Amino acid sequence: MRLSGGEVAIVLTPDERDPLRPVVRVIATGAGAFITPRDIELISYPELSVKGCIDPRALNIEVEDYL
């Protein structure tokens, strides 16, 4: 998925309080540079939101490599 800041992230688990603000693993910056993955709970970061879905194949990402 793409976050509102442009970052690329993988959904790890939905949040029971707000399904639109899941726990995600950020794997790339908004500029497309891959980073050391970091997990964040979107519910704890009101400035970030889900911007949209992306096809991991378009970025040559194997989702399983990040789980």
N, C-alpha and C positions, 0 to 999 in steps of 0.2 A: 504494500500500500504506500501511497504518498501522503506525507503529513503536511500540514499547512505551512510549515517552514521549509518544505521542499525535500526533507529527508525521506529516505526509503526505509521502510520498516516491515517486519513480519509480525503478524498477530500471534501471540503466544496463548492467550486465554481471554475470553470476554470478561467484562466487569459486571457482576450481578446488579450493581446499583445503576449502571448506565451502559448498556450494550454498545453504544456508539463511542465509548471511551475505553477501549480494551487495554490490556497489558501488551506492549509491543517490544520487539527487539529492533533497535535502530541499527542498520548495517551500512548505510551510506549517507553522505552529506547531500545537501540540496544541489551541490555542484556535480554530484555523481561519484565522488571519491569514496571508495570503500574504507571503512573505519573499523577499529576494534569494536565489536558489537556491545551495545549497552541496553539493558532492559529498563523500560519506564512504564509507569502506570499513568495513562493519559488523564485519568481523573484527577491526578495530583498536579497536572500542568494545564491550567485553563487556557493558557496562551496557545497551546497546540491542539489540533483537531485532525480528524481524518479528512484528507482532501479528495482522495479517490483511490481506486484499485488500479494496479498495474500488473501486467503479465510478466512474471519472473523470467520467462524465456527471452523477453525483449532485452533484458539486462544481463543475460547469461548467468542467472542466479539459480543455484540448486537449493531450494528452500530447506531440504533435509540437512544440508551442511550447516545450517544455522540453528537447528533445533537441539 
